[in-house]
Amino acid sequence: MNIQKCGIIGCGGVGATTAYTLVESGLFNEMVLIDIDKRKAEGEALDIGHGIPFTVPSDIYAGDYSDLKDAYLVVVTAGANQMPGETRLDISAKNAKVFRQIIPEIVKYNSECILLIVTNPVDVLTSLALKLSGFPAGRVIGSGTVLDTARLKYLLGKKFNLDYRNIHAWMIGEHGDSELAAWSSATVAGLPVDEYCRQHGRTRDSLQLNEIYEEVRDSAYEIIDRKGSTFYAVAMAVKRIAQALVRDEHSILTVSSLAQGHYGINHVCIGLPTVLGVNGAEDIIEIPLNAQEKEKLKESAAALSKIYHEVQDI
């Protein structure tokens, strides 16, 4: 494997922005773009490539699945967007059909790479990609709630008027409507939220934590309503995941990976704090949750499992 080679499947808004962000990062010296519309992939590669003299030298080009043969990381962003009135099952079924074509083609030429799934609904499609690829569980991960967690830290930073890097809080579960904020594990400057509030003469109620959670959960809807789609922040989330993998950081990010008894959840990919290194997802960390949070997490997993099995039957 060439650890400095990345493939991106799908050159829509998310795929193209991800390619640009990864080229800017300098993590890879070779990148291949693949899209059902080859001319679109060629155009994106040319456009990004013309800016490479301003950044770290690398090679970006449009190619075919055979060009993935030695890629360390393959990022899948291809698929349809959810349309107004569509359910999660509707979009899951459409994109599952796309994945049944894409994943076998990747595996045909490269059975040693790490698959990073970004297409929504990301948890369901990560589970499907794991089955279709036959890869070990650690080498198939989804972008999960990495972006949701960043949104939560961003909003909490504004609320506390603090650098978000001093806030540790997680969004976990489905990347979608059933996700939850793990408030019982959240800390500010190393202190539990309630203790930080006490020291600064504030109350937990004054933080309006539920409103913050709802703003995080509904962020994508708000952005889509204003500009039609989201792609900048998710591309930056993909860069952060890729960085943890390539640099063997053993960083903990809430990617979607296979739960194997964690919190009593099995056989479904779901966003949980996960140790990422050069071999992929190495371990899932069971952060402390209160009884209500555990129940909500199980409900989130059950919702994902139901959709996944329905997609399997279609």
Disulfide bonds with the S-S distance in Angstrom:
none
